[in-house]
Amino acid sequence: MACSLKSVFCVPEGVLGPCSSKTDKAKSKGCSVLCNAFMGESVALDEKVLGYCSSKASSNVPVHAQATISVSKALKWWKKNLKPNMIEIHSAQELVHSLLNAGDSLVVVDFYSPGCGGCKALDSKICQIAEMHPNATFLRVNYEELKNMCHGLRIHVLPFFRFYRGAEGRVCSFSCTNATIKKFKDAMAKHGNERCSFGPAKGLEESELKILASMDEISVNSSLLGYPKQEKLENLVNDFSGVWNMMSSNSRGLMEDAIF
């Protein structure tokens, strides 16, 4: 992101003019070549005329110039205070994978925009909360970089948060600001406790996956989503049935040994 700063000052005619392409030629005319170009062109000052610019007259000498100041990438607020459990999401496919592979851990998806003042004001507090909950995962989604995906997920207000937990999938979603940060803290307290859920992590809703697939944001195949969730549940039930049958067989065997 870059911001422009325009300063206007003036010089009388003859003081400021374009230099010749050859420095020697400029020097022969008594010009002092300025290394920093104005508006992309080198300029020269006539040393004879510079005498006109005395300390008394300097306040009356107008000069026209324009300067541009670029903000260093190191100063980007959304990258400043990241914690180890905060992950930047770069694609819809990465978001789907991250949610499906989260297990029983709490996952907070943070939708933000670099140009959102509310997002910037809230960022330091979100980072502090992330540091206080190292077992939770915070997935950060830059709305400007993944605008198409955000539209597909119906994210229309920022900052916006979604909480996911294991087989329950999305457990809550809301927007909040510095003034309503208690809403975020309450959600962390409610859904952030250690617990075990039956079944694999659910992730995004099936309807959302279909929308993202129709937008070519993800490719729905076995490598991305694995086998269908219904099949996963059936396999889980079959596993429990197998364990139960094994326990029953062992119990019957022990009883028969005791009788005979």
C-alpha positions in Angstrom: 0.0 0.0 0.0 1.3 3.4 -0.9 0.1 6.8 0.0 1.0 10.0 -1.8 2.0 13.3 -0.3 2.0 16.3 -2.5 3.9 19.4 -1.5 3.7 22.5 -3.7 6.3 25.3 -3.8 7.5 27.6 -6.6 10.6 28.9 -8.3 10.7 32.0 -10.6 11.4 31.5 -14.3 15.1 30.7 -15.1 16.0 29.3 -11.8 14.8 25.7 -12.5 15.1 24.1 -15.8 15.8 20.7 -17.4 19.5 19.7 -17.6 21.2 18.5 -20.7 21.5 14.8 -21.0 25.3 15.2 -20.7 26.5 16.3 -17.3 29.6 18.0 -18.8 27.4 20.2 -20.9 25.4 21.2 -17.9 28.6 22.1 -16.0 29.8 24.2 -18.8 26.7 26.3 -18.5 27.3 26.7 -14.7 24.5 24.3 -13.8 24.5 22.2 -10.6 22.9 18.9 -11.5 20.5 17.5 -9.0 20.7 13.8 -8.5 17.1 13.4 -7.2 14.8 14.0 -10.1 11.6 16.0 -10.0 8.6 14.3 -11.7 11.0 11.8 -13.3 13.4 14.3 -14.9 16.8 15.6 -13.9 16.9 19.3 -13.2 19.6 21.9 -12.9 20.0 25.1 -11.1 21.9 28.0 -12.7 24.5 29.0 -10.2 24.5 32.7 -11.4 20.8 32.9 -10.8 21.1 31.2 -7.5 22.6 34.3 -6.1 19.1 35.7 -6.4 18.0 33.2 -3.8 19.5 35.0 -0.8 18.4 34.2 2.7 16.3 37.3 2.7 14.5 36.4 -0.5 14.2 32.7 0.1 10.8 33.0 1.8 9.5 34.6 -1.4 10.8 32.0 -3.8 8.1 29.6 -4.8 9.1 26.0 -6.0 6.8 23.4 -7.6 7.5 19.8 -6.7 5.8 16.6 -5.9 7.0 13.8 -3.6 5.7 10.3 -3.1 6.1 8.4 0.2 5.9 4.6 0.2 4.9 2.7 3.3 7.4 -0.1 4.0 6.1 -3.7 3.8 7.5 -4.3 7.3 4.9 -1.8 8.6 1.8 -3.8 7.4 -0.4 -4.0 10.5 -1.9 -7.4 9.6 1.5 -9.1 9.5 3.0 -7.3 12.5 1.9 -9.3 15.6 1.2 -12.8 14.2 1.5 -15.6 16.7 2.6 -19.2 16.0 -1.0 -20.5 15.9 -2.1 -17.8 13.4 -2.0 -18.9 9.7 -2.5 -16.8 6.6 -4.8 -18.5 4.1 -4.0 -18.0 0.5 -6.7 -20.0 -1.3 -10.1 -21.6 -0.9 -8.5 -25.0 -1.2 -6.1 -24.2 1.7 -9.0 -23.1 3.9 -10.9 -26.4 3.2 -7.9 -28.5 3.9 -7.1 -26.6 7.1 -10.6 -27.0 8.5 -10.8 -30.7 7.6 -7.4 -31.4 9.2 -8.0 -29.5 12.4 -9.3 -32.5 14.3 -11.0 -31.6 17.6 -9.2 -28.2 17.9 -11.1 -25.0 17.9 -10.5 -23.1 14.6 -11.3 -19.4 14.3 -11.5 -18.0 10.8 -10.7 -14.3 10.8 -11.9 -12.4 7.7 -10.2 -8.9 7.4 -9.2 -6.3 4.9 -6.0 -4.2 5.0 -8.1 -1.1 4.4 -10.6 -1.8 7.1 -10.2 0.6 10.1 -12.2 -1.7 12.4 -10.0 -4.7 11.5 -6.8 -2.7 12.2 -8.1 -1.5 15.6 -9.1 -5.0 16.7 -6.0 -6.8 15.4 -3.8 -6.4 18.5 -6.5 -7.8 20.8 -7.1 -10.8 18.5 -3.4 -11.5 18.5 -3.3 -11.3 22.3 -6.3 -13.8 22.5 -4.5 -16.1 20.1 -1.4 -16.1 22.3 -3.6 -16.9 25.3 -5.1 -19.9 23.5 -2.1 -21.8 21.9 -4.3 -24.9 21.3 -6.7 -23.0 19.1 -5.9 -22.3 15.4 -6.5 -18.9 13.9 -6.9 -18.9 10.1 -6.6 -15.4 8.7 -8.4 -14.6 5.4 -7.5 -11.4 3.5 -10.7 -10.3 1.9 -9.0 -8.3 -0.8 -6.9 -11.3 -2.0 -9.7 -13.8 -1.7 -12.7 -11.7 -2.6 -14.3 -14.3 -4.8 -14.2 -17.0 -2.1 -15.5 -14.5 0.5 -18.5 -13.7 -1.8 -19.2 -17.5 -2.1 -19.1 -17.8 1.7 -21.4 -14.8 2.0 -19.0 -12.6 3.9 -20.4 -9.1 3.5 -19.2 -7.3 6.7 -15.7 -6.9 8.2 -14.2 -7.8 10.5 -16.0 -11.2 10.6 -15.3 -14.4 12.5 -16.3 -18.0 12.2 -15.7 -20.6 14.9 -15.4 -24.3 13.9 -15.0 -27.3 16.3 -14.4 -30.9 15.1 -17.4 -32.9 14.0 -19.8 -30.0 15.0 -18.5 -27.9 12.2 -19.3 -24.2 12.5 -20.5 -23.5 16.0 -20.9 -19.7 15.7 -20.2 -16.7 13.5 -20.4 -13.0 14.1 -18.9 -9.6 13.5 -17.4 -7.6 16.3 -15.4 -4.4 17.1 -13.3 -3.1 19.9 -16.5 -2.1 21.6 -18.0 -5.6 21.4 -14.8 -7.6 21.9 -16.6 -9.4 24.8 -18.6 -11.3 22.2 -15.4 -12.8 20.9 -14.0 -13.6 24.4 -17.3 -15.3 25.4 -17.2 -17.4 22.2 -13.6 -18.5 23.0 -14.6 -19.4 26.6 -17.6 -21.4 25.4 -16.0 -23.3 22.5 -12.3 -23.2 23.4 -12.3 -25.9 26.2 -10.6 -29.2 25.5 -13.0 -31.9 24.4 -13.4 -34.9 22.2 -16.0 -35.1 19.5 -17.1 -38.3 17.7 -16.2 -38.3 14.0 -13.9 -36.3 11.8 -13.8 -32.5 11.5 -16.7 -31.3 9.4 -15.3 -28.0 8.1 -17.4 -26.0 5.6 -21.0 -26.9 4.9 -21.7 -29.1 1.9 -23.7 -26.3 0.3 -20.7 -23.9 0.6 -18.4 -26.5 -0.9 -20.7 -26.8 -3.9 -20.8 -23.0 -4.3 -17.0 -22.8 -4.2 -16.7 -25.7 -6.7 -19.1 -24.0 -9.1 -17.0 -20.8 -8.9 -13.8 -22.9 -9.7 -12.4 -22.0 -6.3 -11.9 -25.6 -5.3 -12.0 -29.0 -7.1 -14.2 -31.5 -5.3 -12.4 -34.8 -5.6 -11.1 -37.5 -3.3 -7.7 -35.9 -2.8 -9.3 -32.6 -1.5 -12.3 -33.8 0.5 -11.6 -37.5 1.0 -14.6 -39.8 0.9 -18.0 -38.3 1.6 -18.8 -37.4 5.2 -21.7 -40.0 5.3 -19.3 -42.7 4.4 -16.9 -41.5 7.1 -19.7 -41.8 9.6 -20.7 -45.3 8.4 -17.1 -46.4 8.7 -16.9 -45.0 12.2 -20.1 -46.9 13.2 -18.7 -50.1 11.7 -15.5 -49.7 13.7 -17.4 -49.4 16.9 -19.5 -52.4 16.0 -16.4 -54.4 15.4 -14.9 -53.4 18.7 -18.2 -54.3 20.5 -18.4 -57.7 18.8 -14.8 -58.4 19.8 -15.5 -57.5 23.4 -18.7 -59.7 23.4 -16.8 -62.7 22.0 -14.1 -62.4 24.6 -16.7 -62.2 27.3 -18.4 -65.3 26.1 -15.1 -67.1 25.9 -14.3 -66.2 29.5 -17.7 -67.4 30.6 -17.3 -70.8 28.8 -13.8 -71.2 30.4 -15.3 -70.6 33.8 -18.1 -73.1 33.3 -15.9 -75.9 32.1 
